[in-house]
Amino acid sequence: MRQYIGLVIGLVVGVVGAILFQQSMPPEEGSTEEKVEKLQGELRVTRMKLSRYEANYGPGSKRTVRDGMRSIAEDMREGRDVSLDDVFSTMKPWMRDMAPLFDLMRMVEQEERFDSLAGRYAREYHLSDEGQAELKEWFRKREEENARAFHEMINSDTTGFVDFVRVMEMNEDSERGLDTFMETRLEGEELAAFKVERLQGRVDSVQDEANRQLHRLDDVVDLDENQLDGMFAVMARGSRRYEPGMEFDGMGADTGRLEGRARDGAIRRVLRPDQLDRYNKYQAEHRLEAEREMGRIGMKLPRDWDLLDDAGF
């Protein structure tokens, strides 16, 4: 849970850090810093709106962000439950108005990451100049896709903290969809080498994750030999790097991905009644521990917390 709290803290610290960095160096012609300077007019308007940020708390009800944070602080002082969803909802209007700065920060970070990846793939698979330009354009479109998802998330009245985490994770997944693009640009030995490298990398990652999770679950419920293969397949299909078509022992006919509650349901179907009792007890204790951890900072778990946590496995 600490890493998710850190996302919110990191968001705020990142904004402050970016502003300080921008102010500490003169912009070079054509640089990203020059782009920052061009946004100053818009950011000045944004700063003027700081006192007028509004958050929606139900139909017809509007409060400033300052009011919302004051209310949250009061609830914490009085010992009332405060969720990360409450904090996130209060921050949403501020995030909407600061979106131009967030977009710029994301653009700078992703440009560096994507340029590095484009260079590596161009070198390893001997892409032509045209292929390199197309790869950079593909990454640019990915950047636009990430920005669109972020804007949709902060502009929705129904998204919560878990949705925020999911969008941030999507931004971190630099190579999502890259295989399809590369397979249309490579041929012969380069294409074969690329497919082998990518598949082996994913399989190794999924297998390592599934083994770790299987070991943790076995410690809790004491799986028997007949359950191990089937449960390993469940853990593998629950990995974010798993893709239909990967083959592991115990897969059976169903090879689709398992996420969130579907994964939990698949685990339960493999367990015997006595094991299920131990599993339920572990989940309850694990949630209680997470609630205690959040309670130490005066907060409660966000809704759909289990979709992020996977009960510790």
Secondary structure by P-SEA (a helix, b strand, c coil): caaaaaaaaaaaaaaaaaaaaaaacccccccaaaaaaaaaaaaaaaaaacccbbbbccccccccaaaaaaaaaaaaaacccccaaaaaaaaaaaaaaaaaaaaaaaaaaaaaaaaaaaaaaaaaacccaaaaaaaaaaaaaaaaaaaaaaaaaaacccccaaaaaaaaaaaaccccaaaaaaaaccccaaaaaaaaaaaaaaaaaaaaaaaaaaaaaaacccccccaaaaaaaaaaaacccccccccccccccccccccaaaaaaaaaaaccaaaaaaaaaaaaaaaaaaaaaaaaacccccccccccccccc
